[in-house]
Amino acid sequence: ESIIDFTNPNIEYAMRINGELYKSTNGGNSWGNPIVNSNGSGVHEAGEWLTPLIMNPDNQNELLIGKSQVYRSSNGGTSWSQLGSISGLSGDKIYSMAYAPSNIQIIYVASRKDVFRTSDGGSTWTQLNVNPSLDILSLAVSSSDPQKLWITQSHYSSGDRVRQSSD
């Protein structure tokens, strides 16, 4: 995963395997030490091979990273705090995350088999009844309707690669 600050292209974030996150402030010419590691606990625990990282569409300084929980930085990665507590991941890590662009208080996260939503910016999480037939790969939320969600699934299964929900 990688993100470029939408207000300053010199600020870049790049993820290495299992959730080690780096930040460059000079357009990628140098990276320094990781701002998030993958060998500790909390935000520094190991994440998925491709650990999800997203930027708030209204605030370039707010980042979310998904490990076994969701962690937020409101200062460009200098410090992190856990967003509520997601229960029901069954030992899985978070594999995908998405803001609802029309309401940034609504955030969706997915492990390979479960999808969760918060409508209060991360204080409380609700598990959704998705029941995917295959592993979940990614999430997308409508730009105008925060309740409209798509998930993509891994592997090929005719007629069952993308699922959509309006509620």
C-alpha positions as CSV (number, residue, x, y, z in Angstrom):
1,E,0.0,0.0,0.0
2,S,1.1,3.5,-0.6
3,I,-0.5,6.9,-0.3
4,I,0.5,10.4,-1.4
5,D,-0.8,13.4,0.6
6,F,-3.4,15.1,-1.6
7,T,-2.3,18.6,-0.4
8,N,1.5,18.0,-0.6
9,P,2.9,15.5,-3.1
10,N,6.2,15.5,-1.2
11,I,4.6,13.6,1.6
12,E,4.4,9.9,0.8
13,Y,3.6,6.8,2.8
14,A,4.7,3.4,1.8
15,M,3.9,0.0,3.4
16,R,6.2,-3.0,3.5
17,I,5.1,-6.5,4.0
18,N,3.2,-7.3,7.3
19,G,2.5,-3.6,8.1
20,E,5.8,-1.8,8.4
21,L,5.0,1.8,7.4
22,Y,7.5,4.4,6.2
23,K,7.0,8.2,5.5
24,S,8.9,10.4,3.2
25,T,8.6,14.2,3.3
26,N,10.8,14.9,0.2
27,G,9.0,13.1,-2.5
28,G,10.4,9.7,-1.9
29,N,14.1,10.7,-2.1
30,S,14.6,9.3,1.5
31,W,12.5,7.3,3.9
32,G,14.3,7.0,7.2
33,N,13.1,4.6,9.9
34,P,9.6,3.1,9.9
35,I,6.8,5.1,11.6
36,V,5.0,1.8,12.3
37,N,6.7,-1.5,12.8
38,S,5.5,-5.1,12.4
39,N,7.3,-6.8,15.3
40,G,5.6,-5.6,18.4
41,S,2.1,-5.1,19.8
42,G,-0.8,-2.7,19.1
43,V,-0.2,-0.7,16.0
44,H,3.3,-2.2,15.8
45,E,2.1,-5.9,15.6
46,A,2.3,-7.8,12.3
47,G,-0.4,-7.1,9.9
48,E,-1.6,-8.9,6.7
49,W,1.0,-9.5,4.0
50,L,-0.6,-6.4,2.3
51,T,-1.6,-4.4,5.3
52,P,-4.4,-1.8,4.5
53,L,-3.7,1.9,4.9
54,I,-6.2,4.7,4.1
55,M,-6.2,8.5,4.3
56,N,-9.2,10.4,5.4
57,P,-10.6,12.1,2.3
58,D,-11.2,15.3,4.2
59,N,-8.1,15.5,6.3
60,Q,-4.7,14.5,4.9
61,N,-3.2,14.2,8.4
62,E,-5.6,11.4,9.4
63,L,-4.5,7.9,8.5
64,L,-6.0,4.5,9.4
65,I,-4.0,1.3,9.4
66,G,-5.6,-2.1,9.9
67,K,-3.8,-4.8,11.9
68,S,-5.9,-7.0,14.3
69,Q,-7.7,-3.7,15.1
70,V,-7.9,-0.3,13.4
71,Y,-5.5,2.4,14.5
72,R,-5.8,6.1,13.7
73,S,-3.2,8.8,13.5
74,S,-4.4,12.4,13.4
75,N,-0.9,13.8,12.9
76,G,0.5,12.2,9.8
77,G,1.7,9.1,11.5
78,T,3.6,10.6,14.5
79,S,1.3,8.9,17.0
80,W,-1.5,6.2,16.8
81,S,-4.5,5.2,18.9
82,Q,-6.8,2.3,18.6
83,L,-10.3,3.0,17.2
84,G,-12.8,1.2,19.5
85,S,-12.6,-2.6,19.6
86,I,-13.6,-5.0,16.8
87,S,-14.6,-8.4,18.1
88,G,-15.3,-11.3,15.9
89,L,-12.3,-11.3,13.7
90,S,-11.5,-14.9,14.7
91,G,-7.8,-14.3,14.9
92,D,-7.7,-12.8,11.5
93,K,-6.1,-9.5,10.6
94,I,-7.8,-6.7,8.7
95,Y,-7.4,-7.1,5.0
96,S,-9.3,-4.1,3.5
97,M,-10.7,-0.7,4.7
98,A,-12.7,2.1,3.2
99,Y,-14.2,5.4,4.2
100,A,-17.7,6.3,3.0
101,P,-16.7,9.5,1.0
102,S,-20.0,11.2,1.7
103,N,-19.9,10.6,5.5
104,I,-16.4,10.0,6.9
105,Q,-17.9,8.9,10.2
106,I,-18.8,5.6,8.4
107,I,-15.8,3.3,7.9
108,Y,-15.9,-0.3,6.7
109,V,-13.2,-2.9,7.4
110,A,-12.9,-6.5,6.3
111,S,-10.9,-9.5,7.3
112,R,-10.9,-12.3,4.7
113,K,-14.4,-13.6,5.9
114,D,-16.0,-10.8,7.9
115,V,-17.0,-7.2,7.3
116,F,-17.5,-4.6,10.0
117,R,-18.9,-1.0,10.0
118,T,-18.7,2.0,12.3
119,S,-21.1,4.9,11.9
120,D,-19.5,7.0,14.7
121,G,-16.0,7.3,13.4
122,G,-14.7,4.2,15.1
123,S,-16.0,4.1,18.7
124,T,-18.3,1.1,18.1
125,W,-18.1,-1.5,15.4
126,T,-20.9,-3.7,14.1
127,Q,-20.4,-7.0,12.2
128,L,-22.3,-7.2,9.0
129,N,-24.1,-10.3,7.6
130,V,-22.0,-10.7,4.5
131,N,-21.3,-14.5,4.4
132,P,-18.8,-14.4,1.5
133,S,-18.4,-17.6,-0.5
134,L,-14.7,-16.8,-1.1
135,D,-12.1,-14.7,0.7
136,I,-12.8,-10.9,0.7
137,L,-10.1,-8.9,-1.2
138,S,-11.4,-5.4,-1.2
139,L,-14.2,-3.0,-0.3
140,A,-15.6,0.1,-2.1
141,V,-18.2,2.5,-0.9
142,S,-20.5,4.6,-3.1
143,S,-19.4,8.3,-3.3
144,S,-23.0,9.5,-2.7
145,D,-24.6,6.7,-0.5
146,P,-22.6,5.6,2.6
147,Q,-24.8,2.5,2.9
148,K,-24.0,1.2,-0.6
149,L,-21.0,-1.2,-0.4
150,W,-19.3,-3.5,-2.8
151,I,-16.9,-6.3,-1.9
152,T,-14.7,-8.3,-4.3
153,Q,-13.8,-11.9,-3.6
154,S,-10.8,-13.9,-4.5
155,H,-10.5,-16.7,-7.0
156,Y,-12.9,-17.2,-9.9
157,S,-16.5,-18.3,-9.3
158,S,-18.8,-17.4,-12.1
159,G,-21.3,-14.8,-11.0
160,D,-19.9,-14.5,-7.5
161,R,-16.8,-12.3,-7.7
162,V,-18.4,-9.0,-6.7
163,R,-21.1,-8.5,-4.2
164,Q,-23.1,-5.4,-3.6
165,S,-25.3,-4.3,-0.8
166,S,-27.5,-1.2,-0.5
167,D,-28.1,-1.4,3.2
